[in-house]
């Protein structure tokens, strides 16, 4: 059974950094489009970062561009989201998502809470 397990969330002060991890079982992350989404209370889910070809191609939401970096460790079958210069508005549950490139499959992790507050 495919599993995506996120970790690394927590409470951080504004201006701080966190690194989220998404470790996959069964599927190979380099063979999927790997996405990080977030959802804040009362708001719609937002796609914040995308990686295809194991990081060969990446894209970011305007709200996080220049502050967040998505990367892939093939050996660990893990995708990371490095978040720097965090702002209170980055507070949300962050979800890892794997989408098939040639097959219509869509897998989600359970989410990890990120809270940016002083």
DRENMITOR-549525 format. One record per residue: residue number from 0; residue in one letter; x, y, z of N, C-alpha, C in turn. Coordinates in nm, 3 decimals, always signed. Each point is the difference from the previous one (the first is absolute). Layout:
N
{node NUM 'A' {X Y Z} {X Y Z} {X Y Z}}
...
//
This chain:
118
{node 0 'X' {+0.084 -0.119 +0.000} {-0.084 +0.119 +0.000} {+0.088 +0.124 +0.000}}
{node 1 'X' {-0.032 +0.093 -0.090} {+0.077 +0.125 -0.009} {-0.023 +0.083 +0.124}}
{node 2 'X' {+0.110 +0.052 +0.054} {-0.009 +0.091 +0.113} {+0.092 +0.119 -0.022}}
{node 3 'X' {-0.050 +0.117 +0.037} {+0.081 +0.121 +0.004} {-0.005 +0.048 +0.144}}
{node 4 'X' {+0.115 +0.010 +0.063} {+0.004 +0.038 +0.141} {+0.077 +0.131 +0.013}}
{node 5 'X' {-0.072 +0.103 +0.045} {+0.062 +0.131 +0.020} {+0.052 +0.012 +0.143}}
{node 6 'X' {+0.103 +0.080 +0.016} {+0.052 +0.033 +0.132} {+0.071 +0.134 -0.008}}
{node 7 'X' {+0.033 +0.054 +0.117} {+0.078 +0.122 +0.003} {-0.078 +0.125 +0.036}}
{node 8 'X' {-0.130 -0.011 +0.012} {-0.078 +0.116 +0.037} {+0.022 +0.038 +0.146}}
{node 9 'X' {-0.054 +0.116 +0.037} {+0.015 +0.045 +0.137} {-0.028 +0.147 +0.015}}
{node 10 'X' {+0.038 +0.053 +0.114} {-0.018 +0.141 +0.031} {+0.133 +0.072 -0.020}}
{node 11 'X' {-0.003 +0.109 -0.073} {+0.121 +0.077 -0.027} {-0.035 +0.148 +0.005}}
{node 12 'X' {+0.098 +0.081 +0.038} {-0.022 +0.144 +0.004} {+0.009 +0.060 -0.140}}
{node 13 'X' {-0.065 +0.112 -0.020} {+0.013 +0.068 -0.129} {+0.147 +0.024 -0.034}}
{node 14 'X' {+0.033 -0.023 -0.127} {+0.139 +0.012 -0.044} {+0.078 -0.129 +0.012}}
{node 15 'X' {-0.056 -0.098 +0.066} {+0.069 -0.128 +0.020} {-0.013 -0.093 -0.119}}
{node 16 'X' {+0.055 -0.120 +0.018} {+0.002 -0.099 -0.107} {-0.047 -0.136 +0.050}}
{node 17 'X' {-0.056 -0.076 -0.092} {-0.036 -0.139 +0.024} {+0.027 -0.078 -0.127}}
{node 18 'X' {+0.028 -0.129 +0.017} {+0.010 -0.087 -0.116} {-0.100 -0.115 +0.016}}
{node 19 'X' {-0.092 -0.007 -0.093} {-0.096 -0.110 -0.002} {+0.054 -0.114 -0.086}}
{node 20 'X' {-0.033 -0.121 +0.043} {+0.040 -0.120 -0.074} {-0.123 -0.079 -0.040}}
{node 21 'X' {+0.007 -0.062 -0.115} {-0.105 -0.090 -0.048} {+0.068 -0.126 -0.050}}
{node 22 'X' {-0.014 -0.106 +0.077} {+0.063 -0.126 -0.036} {-0.105 -0.096 -0.055}}
{node 23 'X' {+0.031 -0.055 -0.116} {-0.096 -0.087 -0.069} {+0.037 -0.147 +0.013}}
{node 24 'X' {-0.103 -0.081 +0.008} {+0.020 -0.144 -0.007} {-0.078 -0.053 -0.120}}
{node 25 'X' {+0.054 -0.101 -0.065} {-0.054 -0.068 -0.118} {+0.028 +0.080 -0.127}}
{node 26 'X' {-0.040 +0.129 -0.004} {+0.026 +0.078 -0.120} {+0.139 +0.064 +0.007}}
{node 27 'X' {+0.053 +0.031 -0.118} {+0.130 +0.067 -0.011} {-0.024 +0.145 -0.031}}
{node 28 'X' {+0.040 +0.089 +0.091} {-0.036 +0.141 -0.013} {+0.052 +0.062 -0.129}}
{node 29 'X' {+0.114 -0.050 -0.052} {+0.055 +0.059 -0.121} {-0.083 -0.032 -0.123}}
{node 30 'X' {-0.095 -0.091 +0.013} {-0.084 -0.039 -0.113} {-0.137 +0.067 +0.005}}
{node 31 'X' {-0.020 +0.087 +0.094} {-0.128 +0.067 +0.018} {+0.021 +0.152 +0.002}}
{node 32 'X' {-0.107 +0.069 -0.026} {-0.004 +0.142 +0.028} {-0.027 +0.012 +0.151}}
{node 33 'X' {+0.093 +0.062 +0.071} {-0.011 +0.012 +0.144} {-0.036 +0.143 +0.035}}
{node 34 'X' {-0.104 +0.015 +0.078} {-0.052 +0.132 +0.034} {-0.006 +0.018 +0.152}}
{node 35 'X' {+0.017 +0.123 +0.042} {-0.032 +0.041 +0.136} {-0.117 +0.098 -0.008}}
{node 36 'X' {-0.103 -0.030 +0.077} {-0.114 +0.088 +0.012} {-0.009 +0.046 +0.144}}
{node 37 'X' {-0.080 +0.102 +0.023} {-0.031 +0.041 +0.137} {-0.143 +0.048 +0.008}}
{node 38 'X' {-0.053 -0.013 +0.120} {-0.136 +0.049 +0.024} {-0.007 +0.062 +0.138}}
{node 39 'X' {-0.035 +0.127 +0.001} {-0.018 +0.073 +0.125} {-0.148 -0.006 +0.039}}
{node 40 'X' {-0.030 +0.016 +0.129} {-0.140 -0.005 +0.044} {-0.086 +0.102 -0.075}}
{node 41 'X' {-0.111 -0.047 -0.053} {-0.093 +0.089 -0.069} {+0.043 +0.040 -0.139}}
{node 42 'X' {+0.110 -0.056 -0.049} {+0.049 +0.037 -0.133} {+0.005 -0.123 -0.090}}
{node 43 'X' {+0.005 +0.025 -0.130} {+0.012 -0.109 -0.095} {+0.142 -0.055 +0.000}}
{node 44 'X' {+0.009 -0.124 -0.043} {+0.133 -0.060 -0.011} {+0.080 +0.072 -0.108}}
{node 45 'X' {+0.127 +0.019 +0.026} {+0.088 +0.072 -0.092} {+0.118 -0.089 -0.038}}
{node 46 'X' {+0.028 -0.006 -0.130} {+0.118 -0.073 -0.048} {+0.120 +0.093 +0.015}}
{node 47 'X' {+0.099 -0.039 +0.077} {+0.112 +0.091 +0.026} {+0.127 -0.038 -0.074}}
{node 48 'X' {+0.022 -0.129 -0.028} {+0.124 -0.039 -0.067} {-0.021 -0.130 -0.076}}
{node 49 'X' {+0.066 -0.008 -0.115} {-0.010 -0.117 -0.087} {+0.139 -0.043 -0.044}}
{node 50 'X' {+0.020 -0.130 -0.005} {+0.126 -0.054 -0.050} {-0.029 -0.116 -0.094}}
{node 51 'X' {+0.060 +0.003 -0.117} {-0.008 -0.114 -0.091} {+0.143 -0.041 -0.038}}
{node 52 'X' {+0.013 -0.122 -0.047} {+0.131 -0.049 -0.041} {+0.102 +0.013 +0.113}}
{node 53 'X' {-0.044 -0.035 +0.120} {+0.087 +0.003 +0.118} {+0.066 +0.135 +0.020}}
{node 54 'X' {-0.076 +0.104 -0.018} {+0.053 +0.134 +0.021} {+0.057 +0.066 -0.124}}
{node 55 'X' {-0.005 -0.071 -0.111} {+0.050 +0.061 -0.123} {-0.082 +0.120 -0.042}}
{node 56 'X' {-0.127 -0.005 +0.036} {-0.090 +0.111 -0.027} {-0.076 +0.032 +0.128}}
{node 57 'X' {+0.004 +0.124 +0.041} {-0.072 +0.042 +0.120} {-0.078 +0.127 -0.028}}
{node 58 'X' {-0.106 +0.019 +0.077} {-0.076 +0.125 -0.010} {-0.059 +0.030 +0.137}}
{node 59 'X' {-0.033 +0.128 +0.020} {-0.044 +0.046 +0.131} {-0.114 +0.100 -0.014}}
{node 60 'X' {-0.084 +0.002 +0.103} {-0.100 +0.105 +0.009} {+0.071 +0.133 +0.023}}
{node 61 'X' {-0.061 +0.106 -0.049} {+0.061 +0.132 +0.017} {+0.018 +0.035 +0.148}}
{node 62 'X' {-0.090 -0.050 +0.082} {+0.003 +0.033 +0.143} {+0.122 -0.058 +0.072}}
{node 63 'X' {+0.066 -0.101 -0.059} {+0.114 -0.062 +0.067} {+0.128 +0.008 -0.083}}
{node 64 'X' {-0.010 +0.052 -0.120} {+0.116 +0.003 -0.089} {+0.115 +0.079 +0.066}}
{node 65 'X' {+0.119 -0.059 -0.006} {+0.116 +0.063 +0.061} {+0.021 -0.035 +0.145}}
{node 66 'X' {-0.101 -0.061 +0.062} {+0.010 -0.038 +0.141} {-0.004 -0.151 +0.019}}
{node 67 'X' {-0.074 -0.071 -0.084} {-0.015 -0.145 +0.012} {+0.077 -0.068 -0.113}}
{node 68 'X' {+0.052 -0.118 +0.031} {+0.071 -0.080 -0.100} {-0.042 -0.145 +0.012}}
{node 69 'X' {-0.043 -0.057 -0.112} {-0.034 -0.142 -0.005} {+0.119 -0.077 -0.056}}
{node 70 'X' {+0.031 -0.114 +0.060} {+0.113 -0.080 -0.045} {-0.029 -0.148 +0.020}}
{node 71 'X' {+0.083 -0.083 -0.063} {-0.023 -0.144 +0.003} {+0.129 -0.073 +0.034}}
{node 72 'X' {-0.009 -0.097 +0.090} {+0.111 -0.091 +0.030} {-0.043 -0.138 -0.051}}
{node 73 'X' {+0.054 -0.038 -0.116} {-0.040 -0.126 -0.061} {+0.035 -0.118 +0.090}}
{node 74 'X' {+0.115 +0.005 +0.064} {+0.045 -0.113 +0.083} {-0.095 -0.025 +0.116}}
{node 75 'X' {-0.057 +0.107 +0.052} {-0.092 -0.012 +0.113} {-0.146 -0.002 -0.046}}
{node 76 'X' {-0.020 +0.015 -0.131} {-0.137 +0.003 -0.055} {-0.085 +0.102 +0.075}}
{node 77 'X' {+0.058 +0.117 +0.017} {-0.060 +0.105 +0.083} {+0.003 +0.132 -0.074}}
{node 78 'X' {-0.106 +0.074 +0.016} {-0.010 +0.137 -0.052} {-0.003 +0.095 +0.119}}
{node 79 'X' {+0.072 +0.109 -0.012} {+0.009 +0.098 +0.107} {-0.061 +0.133 -0.042}}
{node 80 'X' {-0.043 +0.076 +0.098} {-0.039 +0.138 -0.021} {+0.073 +0.083 +0.104}}
{node 81 'X' {+0.103 +0.069 -0.045} {+0.074 +0.090 +0.087} {-0.071 +0.135 +0.002}}
{node 82 'X' {-0.038 +0.043 +0.118} {-0.076 +0.124 +0.014} {+0.081 +0.098 +0.082}}
{node 83 'X' {+0.037 +0.111 -0.060} {+0.078 +0.104 +0.067} {-0.082 +0.128 +0.010}}
{node 84 'X' {+0.045 +0.089 +0.083} {-0.065 +0.131 +0.018} {-0.150 -0.018 +0.019}}
{node 85 'X' {-0.036 -0.088 +0.089} {-0.141 -0.032 +0.020} {-0.079 +0.118 +0.054}}
{node 86 'X' {-0.124 +0.008 -0.043} {-0.090 +0.107 +0.038} {-0.123 -0.060 +0.069}}
{node 87 'X' {-0.070 +0.076 +0.081} {-0.122 -0.052 +0.062} {-0.100 -0.054 -0.103}}
{node 88 'X' {-0.004 +0.061 -0.117} {-0.095 -0.045 -0.103} {+0.040 -0.134 -0.062}}
{node 89 'X' {+0.118 -0.052 +0.035} {+0.038 -0.134 -0.045} {-0.059 -0.109 +0.090}}
{node 90 'X' {-0.064 +0.041 +0.108} {-0.062 -0.096 +0.090} {-0.109 -0.079 -0.072}}
{node 91 'X' {+0.013 -0.133 +0.003} {-0.093 -0.087 -0.070} {+0.038 -0.145 +0.026}}
{node 92 'X' {-0.089 -0.089 -0.042} {+0.038 -0.141 -0.008} {+0.059 -0.023 -0.139}}
{node 93 'X' {+0.118 -0.058 -0.004} {+0.070 -0.024 -0.125} {-0.013 -0.148 -0.039}}
{node 94 'X' {-0.035 -0.020 -0.126} {-0.024 -0.135 -0.051} {+0.094 -0.033 -0.116}}
{node 95 'X' {+0.051 -0.119 +0.002} {+0.077 -0.052 -0.112} {-0.095 -0.077 -0.092}}
{node 96 'X' {+0.022 +0.010 -0.130} {-0.089 -0.060 -0.099} {+0.082 -0.055 -0.115}}
{node 97 'X' {-0.029 -0.121 -0.043} {+0.068 -0.061 -0.114} {-0.102 -0.023 -0.111}}
{node 98 'X' {+0.028 +0.051 -0.117} {-0.088 -0.018 -0.116} {+0.073 -0.080 -0.106}}
{node 99 'X' {-0.071 -0.099 -0.056} {+0.060 -0.076 -0.107} {+0.021 +0.084 -0.124}}
{node 100 'X' {+0.111 -0.023 -0.069} {+0.030 +0.077 -0.121} {-0.072 -0.058 -0.121}}
{node 101 'X' {-0.012 -0.131 -0.005} {-0.061 -0.066 -0.115} {-0.122 -0.081 +0.036}}
{node 102 'X' {-0.031 -0.007 +0.130} {-0.117 -0.074 +0.044} {-0.077 +0.090 +0.096}}
{node 103 'X' {-0.132 -0.013 +0.001} {-0.082 +0.091 +0.083} {-0.008 -0.045 +0.145}}
{node 104 'X' {+0.110 +0.015 +0.073} {+0.000 -0.032 +0.141} {+0.039 +0.124 +0.079}}
{node 105 'X' {-0.046 +0.004 +0.124} {+0.017 +0.118 +0.083} {+0.007 -0.048 +0.145}}
{node 106 'X' {+0.116 +0.021 +0.064} {+0.018 -0.046 +0.137} {+0.031 +0.119 +0.090}}
{node 107 'X' {-0.050 -0.010 +0.125} {+0.016 +0.110 +0.096} {+0.054 -0.050 +0.131}}
{node 108 'X' {+0.080 +0.085 +0.065} {+0.042 -0.027 +0.135} {-0.104 +0.050 +0.099}}
{node 109 'X' {+0.029 -0.020 +0.127} {-0.096 +0.033 +0.105} {+0.007 +0.146 +0.042}}
{node 110 'X' {+0.106 +0.069 -0.040} {+0.016 +0.140 +0.033} {+0.083 +0.023 +0.124}}
{node 111 'X' {+0.066 +0.115 +0.004} {+0.079 +0.040 +0.117} {-0.026 +0.147 +0.027}}
{node 112 'X' {-0.021 +0.033 +0.125} {-0.038 +0.137 +0.038} {+0.125 +0.088 +0.010}}
{node 113 'X' {-0.008 +0.115 -0.063} {+0.103 +0.104 +0.014} {-0.068 +0.123 +0.058}}
{node 114 'X' {+0.054 +0.048 +0.111} {-0.052 +0.120 +0.065} {+0.112 +0.101 +0.015}}
{node 115 'X' {-0.023 +0.118 -0.056} {+0.098 +0.108 +0.007} {-0.057 +0.107 +0.091}}
{node 116 'X' {+0.060 +0.015 +0.116} {-0.054 +0.092 +0.099} {+0.108 +0.038 +0.100}}
{node 117 'X' {-0.010 +0.123 +0.049} {+0.092 +0.043 +0.104} {-0.060 -0.023 +0.139}}
//
